[in-house]
Amino acid sequence: MTDQAAVKRRRGRDATTVAILDAAEELFTMRGYTAVTVRDIADHAGISHPLVHQYVGSKADVLSAVLSRNERRLVSTAPNNPDLLESTRLILRNGLEQAARAHARLLMQSALDDVPYEESGGRFAAIERLIALAQRVAAAASPAERAEKDLDPRLVVACVGSLFLGWVSGESWMRPAAGLTEMDDAELADGLERVLLGILRDHVPGLGRDVGPATGSVPSTDEQIG
């Protein structure tokens, strides 16, 4: 095979893989993971059934690839940013974009369908990044503040992530239920950001309630997070 033919074949494979993941994400979000088959994904992508297995793998492999792709997009909004609060804000704002909301709904739908965590790929880069930053901020805090704010930073970040996923997944019901229909999207996003960053300030040592986001900064290192 010539180099040109190899490049063309690779581009074709890459394009087909994207089509598979796009089709799977749409179907998983609409129907739920358990109700979708590999053949459904192939039909929706307009390709033959064996190509899904050849290019991506099993249905669990497809779900893992979809979630990993979306997580990389979230983390890319705050590349190597050492500030916990700013990184959280950037990831939050990106997650509220319409294209990213499908990712949150897919996560929640998969959890509600009792999909084993291992089938998700077993890691979420955005959560891992924020946990690493929170742990570094907490480690640099005074012993007195660590004693006062004694929650595990992993739990605090997990709560923030859960609240965000819950809001994005249930917003269409929660807004009218709470009488918030008159608030526009920008106002709601600002409020959600204040609540979630407030949780970090209140419970992660090293973050003060009366100071700005820069308090969440930690010394830069060569360590890659996420």
C-alpha atoms as one frame of an Amber mdcrd trajectory, in Angstrom:
protein
   0.000   0.000   0.000   1.369   3.411  -0.948   1.756   6.180   1.635  -1.018
   8.160  -0.054  -3.368   5.196   0.037  -2.535   4.586   3.702  -3.322   8.219
   4.570  -6.608   8.037   2.675  -7.548   4.819   4.452  -6.685   6.299   7.843
  -8.783   9.382   7.139 -11.676   7.156   6.127 -11.334   5.148   9.319 -11.177
   8.319  11.431 -14.296   9.731   9.764 -16.160   6.458  10.267 -15.151   6.322
  13.927 -16.488   9.844  14.473 -19.749   8.848  12.780 -20.016   5.807  15.073
 -19.459   7.863  18.219 -21.849  10.608  17.107 -24.565   8.060  16.342 -24.015
   6.225  19.625 -24.129   9.411  21.691 -27.412  10.443  20.099 -29.012   7.022
  20.564 -27.725   6.472  24.104 -29.048   9.891  25.134 -32.466   9.387  23.503
 -33.135   5.751  24.405 -30.723   4.894  27.200 -27.699   2.647  26.993 -29.466
  -0.642  27.673 -32.063  -0.130  24.922 -29.485   0.417  22.164 -27.682  -2.347
  20.280 -24.487  -2.241  18.251 -26.600  -2.867  15.155 -28.736   0.190  16.022
 -25.559   2.283  16.203 -24.347   0.957  12.852 -27.692   1.636  11.170 -27.832
   5.165  12.596 -24.273   5.853  11.425 -25.022   4.454   7.966 -22.356   1.771
   8.089 -22.178  -2.013   8.277 -22.523  -3.717  11.633 -19.013  -5.307  11.672
 -17.327  -1.912  11.262 -18.444  -0.848  14.738 -16.643  -3.835  16.248 -13.639
  -3.372  13.964 -13.113   0.356  14.585 -14.338   0.795  18.178 -15.260  -2.543
  19.759 -18.183  -3.733  21.867 -21.108  -1.568  22.986 -19.289  -0.975  26.282
 -16.215   0.135  24.315 -18.385   2.534  22.313 -19.854   4.086  25.477 -16.379
   4.450  26.965 -15.100   6.122  23.783 -18.055   8.549  23.685 -17.621   9.565
  27.316 -13.834   9.887  27.022 -14.173  12.108  23.955 -16.599  14.410  25.736
 -14.464  14.529  28.881 -11.422  15.580  26.853 -13.448  18.441  25.418 -14.441
  19.619  28.903 -10.900  19.480  30.280  -9.496  21.239  27.208 -11.319  24.414
  28.283  -8.917  24.784  31.229  -5.613  23.308  30.016  -3.010  23.128  32.795
  -4.759  25.916  34.736  -3.457  25.683  38.330  -6.380  27.647  39.805  -9.068
  25.358  41.238 -11.887  27.900  41.141 -11.057  29.182  37.667 -10.694  25.651
  36.281 -14.054  24.741  37.817 -15.657  27.859  36.366 -14.306  27.199  32.867
 -15.360  23.543  32.878 -18.787  24.530  34.255 -19.354  27.158  31.586 -18.330
  24.758  28.841 -20.590  22.079  30.319 -23.569  24.437  30.091 -23.125  24.831
  26.346 -25.839  23.031  24.426 -23.479  20.542  22.784 -21.979  19.566  26.151
 -25.313  19.126  27.924 -25.854  15.849  26.074 -22.773  14.513  27.835 -24.223
  15.271  31.270 -27.562  13.738  30.340 -25.806  10.642  29.018 -23.875  10.242
  32.264 -27.037  10.522  34.329 -29.014   8.223  32.035 -26.282   5.578  32.160
 -26.140   5.752  35.959 -29.935   5.466  36.226 -29.826   2.471  33.866 -27.389
   0.800  36.306 -24.641   0.643  33.701 -21.539  -0.595  35.577 -19.043   2.197
  36.180 -16.333   0.062  34.576 -18.199   0.255  31.260 -17.762   4.019  31.291
 -14.022   3.594  30.899 -13.427   3.857  34.618 -12.321   7.486  34.750 -13.586
  11.033  34.230 -10.809  13.449  33.393 -12.665  16.607  34.497 -13.397  15.219
  37.970  -9.868  13.837  38.304  -8.399  17.223  37.375 -10.501  19.131  39.898
  -9.808  16.583  42.645  -6.065  16.846  42.033  -6.244  20.649  42.223  -8.416
  20.538  45.369  -6.028  18.147  47.077  -3.050  20.364  46.263  -4.822  23.470
  47.570  -5.804  21.626  50.756  -2.281  20.309  51.274  -0.926  23.867  51.167
  -3.448  25.148  53.756  -2.641  25.650  57.422  -3.188  22.753  59.861  -5.845
  24.817  61.630  -7.831  25.346  58.446  -7.503  21.679  57.482  -8.893  20.787
  60.905 -11.805  23.194  60.436 -12.586  22.116  56.873 -12.162  18.408  57.436
 -14.141  16.994  54.520 -12.174  14.939  52.022 -11.583  17.154  48.933 -12.634
  14.215  46.759 -16.062  14.232  48.386 -16.417  17.992  47.972 -15.590  17.832
  44.262 -17.888  14.820  43.840 -20.756  16.818  45.382 -20.074  19.746  43.051
 -20.031  17.412  40.069 -23.240  15.689  41.163 -25.077  18.982  41.610 -23.972
  20.122  38.175 -25.062  16.868  36.509 -28.375  16.975  38.342 -29.032  20.562
  37.295 -28.250  20.002  33.621 -30.310  16.800  33.517 -33.316  18.140  35.423
 -33.304  21.847  34.581 -36.372  21.648  32.336 -38.405  20.459  35.350 -36.599
  22.273  38.134 -36.980  25.747  36.643 -40.798  25.706  36.632 -40.931  23.707
  39.880 -38.900  26.395  41.651 -40.640  29.292  39.909 -37.517  30.297  37.987
 -39.012  30.501  34.513 -38.611  34.287  34.407 -34.821  34.035  34.841 -32.835
  33.956  31.617 -30.109  31.423  30.887 -27.257  33.819  31.665 -28.694  34.710
  35.072 -29.207  31.063  35.954 -25.673  30.163  34.819 -24.243  32.949  36.993
 -26.232  31.714  39.988 -25.226  28.088  39.470 -21.580  29.136  39.222 -21.796
  31.083  42.482 -23.394  28.143  44.310 -20.867  25.564  43.100 -17.816  27.758
  43.643 -19.227  28.658  47.055 -19.274  24.992  48.023 -15.590  24.730  47.121
 -14.736  27.876  49.087 -16.667  26.678  52.124 -15.258  23.170  52.274 -11.805
  23.024  50.640  -9.016  24.244  52.969  -6.978  27.021  51.422  -9.957  28.689
  49.755 -11.318  31.720  51.590 -14.959  32.789  51.465 -14.150  36.518  51.242
 -11.550  36.447  48.515 -11.574  36.062  44.754 -10.876  33.025  42.591  -7.103
  33.591  42.649  -7.086  32.063  46.141  -7.596  28.741  44.450  -4.229  28.946
  42.742  -1.484  26.495  43.503   2.139  26.667  42.447   2.724  25.595  38.851
   4.402  22.263  38.352   5.331  20.062  35.436   2.762  17.512  36.594  -0.006
  16.922  34.105  -3.452  16.576  35.575  -6.270  14.729  33.834
